[in-house]
Amino acid sequence: MKAKRIVSILLTGSMLLSLLPVSALAAAPVFDAPAQTTAKKAAPLVQEADASRSTEEEAATRSSRDLDAENGTAESFTIQLNADGTPAGGGDDTHWYYSADSGCWLYNGVFALQPSSEPEAESALKARLFHIGDNAELVRGTVGCETNNYGTIFDGIFQGKVANFRTISNGTFQGSVNNYQTISDGTFQGKVDNDGVISGGIFQGEVYNSSTISDGTFRGPVDNWKTISGGTFQREVDNHGTISNGTFQQPVNNTKTIFGGIFQGKVTNFRTISGGTFEEVVEMNESTEGAKIEGGTFKKGIELNAYYPTITDGLFDGKVSAAEGYPSMLSISGGLFTNAAAVSTISPDNLQITGGYFVSKPTVPEGSVSFTSVSEQDGRTFQVPVNGDWSENNYNELYVPSGSSEQPNIITVKTDTALIDCRAADADVSIMSSVVSNGGNTYEIPVRGYGQIVLETEEPAPPAPPTTGDSDSELDSAFTSGAAALGVVLGTAGLGYLTYICGSSLYLSYVLPDGFIPSTQQELATVLWTTAGKPDPVSTALYTDISADSIELQKAARWCAEQGLLSDHGTTFGADARVTNARIIRAWNSLKKVPVTIQ
């Protein structure tokens, strides 16, 4: 094995093996999940317990209120109903009042409605109007007439229209509801006009929102004219205001602003998208104000239908395309495009691409926009800015607009190690003097019409020596005990350098099949996939940087990316990218957690 040949500088292979314990030589690695997995799984149980306790406490409070109301104690009252649903009494004028002309009015106290026990009696209150005052609470009963609520509805069934000027915290509402204050929970079967705050509840009918929705489940269509900051929307949403969060399962028509949220259905955008995750195609449609994308993650691409769409930022994992004969303009000044950008159908005079980062070279009209490749000379990777942060994936090559000497395209990269030099490879000249360092291995590089820019970064430091006594160590205990024995023979000073440089290689030679240590991402993917029994990946899509005829290499790469063992870059895998020993160890340990049979 490779590592053994390195160690033979000081010891022969047989001497080295004699220092390792028998268990290290005979026992196969044990693929147990780390201890912290149990703790992470336990956390939701605590949350569920808290939620359960909260529900039980609320139920106990309501039961207490019901009991008080039934016993007529502690300013609590049960209003007995006649067989026709009218109150059996007229009230005491202090806590409540009833008349046929005025209806039933609650002034102060906790109230429950008790229907008559006579056969075929009405189960609901029948009155001209049911009015809940500022200091009144309804905890139980069925209301069969219009309700004006200025107090608190804790529970009940409301068959008629409800106007809420205070608080609804629970109940079932079968008619329409006009909300001017707060709805925190309840089931609403009819239309709801919201001019207050909805922070919870289940809404089965249409909702017209003129104020704020911060949470809730909406099973009917929603017409939003103000603010949606949370909630689950199971039907279509027309947005004329602001969406900053929420989950949208059906199509959304946006004529104002989307700042965030998860959009699982198609989105038609007439105005501005500044954030959010979009799982289906987004249409950029025509509007007088102009359709804009200023941020967000777009998994299935963009269809251009607008007159003058602009893209200034965002992560585009799907294809960005314009239809054949597209007559309008397009401006791209930022964003990360991991899939194809096919805009060759746009007239050269209507196309402006002055910024952005592209994994694949865009397809543009001939003679319109030129692009420069940016890569690291030794295949090391770098990140670029997107959505106000750094790209989640690292790249070893990207394309950027070439700019010019008069109007350079300023790109920003973040490298793993310090940038030593930056060269315009096609001109064979260093442009390092024009690079601006912003600290933390981040650099601004002016692109002035070059065909190729090559980065040269420092060689990464060797991996730090493992800590043998650390229970969270990535190394197997059998190996580390053997390394400790070797340290006793050589002494700390003699072993330090050897352990620092060769320790991880020795470990990998010990644990990996046949002692083979991969040097590229493709070799590592093949080792992991083969060890897992060569399972079929879910996707059949092919990477463009792996030969289409190399079926097993394609499967190995795709499966490792799907399992989160290795990262891809959209349509490319980075097959030839170099991998460090530390990266191999992390991937190997991650494989132990995948539910497959290790071969």
N, C-alpha and C positions, 0 to 999 in steps of 0.2 A: 504494500500500500504506500501511497505517496508520502504520507506523514512519517511512516516508519523509516523511509530512506533519509528524510531530513534529520531525524533523531540519531541515526547511525553515525553522525559526525562525532557524537560523544559516547554512544553506547551501541553495541551490536543489537540487531533486532531481537535475538533470543534473550539478551540481558534485560532489555526493556520489557518484554513480555513477562519475564520472570518476576518483575516488580509489581505487575498488576494483579489484583486479587482474582481468585478463581471465578467468583461471581461475575466479575467484569468481563471475563473471557467466554463464559458459558451461557450466561443469562441473556435472553433477548430483551430489548428495551420494553419497559412496561408503559403502555399508553393510557395512563390515568389522567383525568381532567384535573387541573390545578385546584387547590383548595378554595380559591376565591370564587369559583363557579357556584358553589353552594350558597355563599353569601349573596351573590347577585340574584339567584333564584329566590332567595328568602325575602328579598326586599318587597316584591309585589304583594306577598302574603301580609306583610305589615300594613301596606296601604289598604288592602282589602279589609283587614280587620278594623282599621280606622274608619273606613267608609261604612262598614257594617255597624260599628258602634254609633256612628253619627246617625244612621238610619234608625237604630233602636232607640236612641235618646229622643229623636224627633217623634217616633211613634208613641213613646211613653208620655211625652209632653201632650200630644194630642189626646191620648187616652185619658189623661188626667183632666184635660179641659172638657172632654165628653162627659166624664163622670160628674164633674162639678156642675155642668149644664143640666144633666139629668136630675141631680139632687137639689137644684135650685140654691146652691151655696156659693160663697165667695164671689158675689156679683155675677153669677152664672145662671142662665135661664134656659129652660126648655119650653118652646112655644108649641102647644098642642094644636093640631089641625083638626078641623071638622072633616066629615066624610067628603064634602065638596072641595076640600083643600084650603078653605079660608081659616084664619086663626080662630080658635074657640073663644078667645077673650079679646078685650080692647087694649090691653097693656096698662101700665101704671103711669104713663106720660113722662116718667123720669128716665126709665131705662129703655122702654119701647112703646110703640103706639100702633094701633090698627084701626082703620075705618074703611068702609067700602069705597068712599070717594077718594081718599088720599093714598090708600095702600098700606103696606106694612113698613114701619120705620124703626130701625134699631139705633139707639142713641149712645149708650155705653154699657159695657158688659160683654160676657162671652155667651154666645147663643147657639142652640141646636134646634132644629125643626123636627117634630115628632108627628108622623102621619097617623091618622085614625086607624084603629084596629077593626073597624066595621068591614063587613064583606064588600068587595068591589069599591072601596074608598079610594079617593085620589091619593097618590103617593107624593105629589108635589104641592108646594105652596101655590095657591091661586089668589092673586091680588092684582090691583090696578098697577102697582109699582112696588118693588122691593128696594128699600134704601138702607144702605149700611153706612152709619155715621163715622165721624173721625175717631171716636173712642170705642167703636164696636168691633167685635170679631165674630165671624161665623165659622164654626168648626165642624158642623154636620148638618145634613139635610138636603132635600131636593127642591129647587126653585123652578116653578113653571111659568114665570112671568119675567118681564124686563127688570134688570138689576142695575142700580147705580151704586158703585162701591167707592166710598170715601174713607173707608177704614181698612180692615184686613180680612181677606178670605183665606182661611187655612185649609179648608176642604169643603166639599159639597158638590152637588150636581146641578148645573145651570142649563135649563132647556131653552131659555129665551136669550135675547140680546143682553150683553153686559157692557156697561161703560165703566172702566176702571180708572179712578183718579188717585189711587193710593197703592195698595199692595195686593197682589195675588201670589200666594206661595204654594198653592196646590188646588186641586179640584178638577172636575170634568166639565167642559164647556161645549155644549152641543150646538149653540147658536153663534152668531157673530160677536166679536169682542172688539171694542174700541179701547185701546190702552194709551193712557196719558201719563202713566207714572212707571210702575215696576211690575213685571211678571218674572218671577224667579223659578216657577215650576208649574206643572199642571198639564192636562191633556185638552187640546183645543181642536174640535172637530169641524168648526166653521171658519169663515174668513176672519182674519185678524188685521185690523188697521193699527199700526204701532207708531205712536208719536212720543213714546217714552223710552223705556229700556227693557229689552228682553234678555234675561241672563240665563234662562233655562226653560225647559218644557218640551212637549211634543206637539207639533203643529201639523195637523192632517189636512187642513185646507189652505187656501191661498193666503199669503201674508204680504201686506203692503207696508213697507218700512220707510218711515219718514224721519226716523231718529237713530236708535242704536240697537243692534243685535250683537251680543257678546258671546252667546252660547245657545244651545238648544238643538233639537232635531226637527227638521222641516221636511215633511213628506209631500207637501204641495208646492206649487210654484211660488217664487219670491220675487217681488218687484222692489228693488232697493234704490232709494233716492238719497240715502244719507251714509250710514256707516255700518259695515259688517266687520267685526273683529274676531269672530269665532262662531262655531256651530257646525253641524253636519247637514248638508243640503242634498236631498235625494231626488229633487226635481229641478227643472231648469230655473236659472236665475238671470234676470235682466238687471244689470248694474248700471245705474245712472249716478252713483255716488262714489264711495270708496270701499274697497275690500282690502283689509290688511291681514286677515287670517281666516281659517275655516277649511272644511273639506267639502268639495263640490263634486258630486258624483255624476251629474248630468251636464248638458251644454250650458255655457255661460256666454251671454252677449254683453260685451263691455264697451260702454260709450263714455266712460270717465276714467277711473284710475284703479289699477290693481297693484297693491304693494306687496302682497304675500298670500299664502294659502296653498292648498293642494287641489289641483284641478284634474279630475279623472276623466272628464268628458271633453268634448271639443270646445274650444274657446274661439269666439269670433271677436276680434279686437278692432274697434274703431278709434281708439284714443291712445291710452298710455298703459303699458305694463312695466312696472319697476321692480318686481320681485315675484316669487312664487315658484311652484313646481308644476309643470304642465306635462301630463302623461300622454296626451293625444295631440294631434296636429293643431297648431294655432294659425288661424287665418288673419292676415293683415288686410283689413278692408278700408275702402275709401271713406274719408271724412274731411270736412272743411278745415278742422284743426290739425290734421295730419296724424297718422298712426305711428306710434313710437314704441320701441322696446328699449328700456334703460337698464334691464337686469332680469334675472330669473333663470330657471333651468328648464330647458325645452327638450323633452326626451324623444319626441317624434317629428320634430322639425317645424318649419315655417312655410306657409303658402302665401305668396305675395299677390295680393289683389288690389292694394291701395294705390292711390295716385302718387303719393310721395312718402313712402315708409322710411323710417330711419332706425338704425340699430346702433346703440352706443355702448352696450354691455350685455352680458348674459352668457350662459353656458348652453351651447347648441349641440346636443348629442344626436339629433335627427337632421335630416337633409333640409337645407334652405334652398328653395327653388322658386323660379318664376315660370309661369305657363308659356307655352309657345305663343309668340305674338304679343307678349306682355308690352303694353304701350307706355308704361309709366317709369318713374325714376326710382332709384334705390341708393341710399347712403349708408355705408358701414364705416364706423370710426372706432369700434371696439368690440370686445367679446371673444370667446374661445369657441372655435368651431371644430368639433371632433369628428364630424361627418362631412359629407360632400356639400360644397356650396356651388350649386349649378345655376349660374345667372348669365349664361351665354346668350340667352334669348333677349336680353336687355340691350338696347342701343348703346354703343360706346359713349355717346354724348349724355346719356341718362344714368350712367353708372359711376358712382364715386366710392372707392374703397381706400380709405386713408389710414386705417388702423385695424386692429384685431389680430388674432393668432389662429392659424389654420393647420390642422394635422395633415390634411391632404391639400395639395395645391388647388385652389378654386378654378372652376371652369368659367372663363370669362370671354367676352368677344375679343377677337384678335386685335391687338394693337391698343387695347383699352387700359389695363392695369398690369403692371409687372410685379413679380414677387421674388423675395429673397429667402433662401433657406438659412436657418439658424441651427447649429448643432454644436456638440461638444466633441473635441477631437478624439477622445478616448472612449466615447460612448456613454459617458456619465450623463446624468439627467439634470433637468432644471425645471422650475415652476414659473408660471406666468400669472399675472393678476386677472381675477374674474369675480364678478359679484361682490366687490369690495373686500376680497380676501385673496389668498393664493389658491391656485388650482389644486384640487384634491389629488390628481395624478401628476406624476413627473413625466417629462418628455425628453427624448434624446434628439429630436429634430422637429422643428415647426417651420411654417412658412408665414411671412409677414409682408405687407406691402413695401415695395422697395424705396419709396420716397425719392428725394432728389437732393442735390447739393443746396438748392435754394430753399426747399421745404422738406427737411429730413423727417422721417417717421421715427419718433422716439419710442422705443420698446423698453420694457422692464422685465428683467429676469431675476430669479432667486436661485442661486446655485448651492449645492451641498457643502462645497468648500470654496475657499477664496479664489477669485478670478485672477489669474496670473497675466493672461494676455488675451486680446481680442483682435482677430485678423479679418480683413477682407480677403478671403482666400482667392477669389478670381483675380484680384489685383496684386496678390502676394504682398500686402502691406499691413502693418499693425495700425489699428485705430484706437489703441488703448488710451491714448492721450485725450481722446474725446469722450471716454466713458466716465460717467458720474457714479461714484459709490455712495449709497444711502445707508450703509451699515448693515450688519446682519447678513452679509453675502447677497445683498440686493443691489442691482446695477441698472442704470439707465444708459441705453446704447442708441446713438443716432444712426439710422439707416439712410444712407445717401446714394441710393441707386446701385448698390453692390448686388452681385448675383448670389454670393454665398458669404455668410459670416460664420467663423469658427471660433468657439470659445475654448480657452485652455485654463483648466482649474487645477488646484493643488491635488496631489495624490491623497486620498483619504487615509487617516491614521489607522493603523492596525487595530483590531478589536482588543478591548481591555481584557486582561486575564480574568477568568471566572473566579468567583468567590465560593470556595468549596463548602463553607458552612451555611450558605444562604439557602433557606428552604424554597425560595422562589427562583433559584438558579435554573437557567435553561439547559444545563448539562445534566446527564444522567448521574445518579449517585454512585453507581458502580465505576464509572469512568473517573469521577473526581477523586474517589478514594485511591485509585491507582495513581493519579497524578500527584497526590499528596505523598505517596510512598516514593515516587521518583524524586520529589523535592527533598526528602530526607537523605537520599543517597548523594545527590549532587550538591546540596546546600543551597540556601536562598540566593546567594549572589550568583552562583554558577547557573542556576535554573531560570532566573528572572527574565533575561532576554529571550531565552528559548521559549519559555511559557508564553510570553507576550506575543511573539511573532508566530509561533507554531502551534500554540495550545489549541486554538479553534480548529486548525486543520487536522490535528491528531484526533480531536473529538469527532469531527465529521467522518474521518476515515474509519473510525470505530463504529459509528451508528448507521451510516448510510449503506445501502445495499452494495456489496462487492467493494466497499471502500472508495467508490468513485465520487469525486468532488466536482460538481458542475461549475462551469465558469461563465455560462450565459443563461439568460432567463429561459430560453428554449430547452436547454439541457436540464435545468432545474425542474421545469414543468414535466418533462418526460420521466424523470426519477419519481416525482410525487405521484403522477398519474399511474405509472406502472406499479408502484408500491400499493396503491389503493385498489388494484385489480383491474385497471383500464376500464372504468365505468364510462358509459356514454354521456356526453353533456346534453343539456336541455336544448340549447340552440344549435342549429346546423349552419349558421352563418360562418363564412370563412374570413380569416385575417388576410389582409393584402400583403403583409410582409412575410408570409409563410407560403410556400408553394401549394397551389390548390391540389396537386397530385399527392402531397405528403399528408395523407388522411390521418394517420396516427399522430403526427406532430400537431395538426390542426385540432384534433380531439383533445390532446393533452393540454394544449394552451387554453382552449375554450373551457374545459372542465375546471382547471385551476383558477381561472378568472371568475367563473360562476360560484365557486366555493369560497372565494375571498382569500385564497392562498397567495395569489399573485395579482397584479394590476395590469389591465390592458389600457389602450388609448383609443377606444372607439373601434375603428376599423383596423387598427394595427395592434400588435401584441408587444412589440419591442423585443423580438426574438433574439436579436444579437446583442442586446444590452448586457453589460457585465454585471454579475451579482457578487456581493461580498459574502464572506463567511457568516457574518452576523445576519444577513438577509436569509441565507440558506437555513440557519438554525431557527429563525422565527417561522419560516414556512414549514419546516419539518415539525416543529412543535404544534403549529396550527393544524397540520394534517392529523395529528393524534385526536383532535376534537371533532373531526368530520365522521359522521356515522357510516363508516365503510369498514370492511374487513381488510386489515393490513396483511399484505402478501409476504 
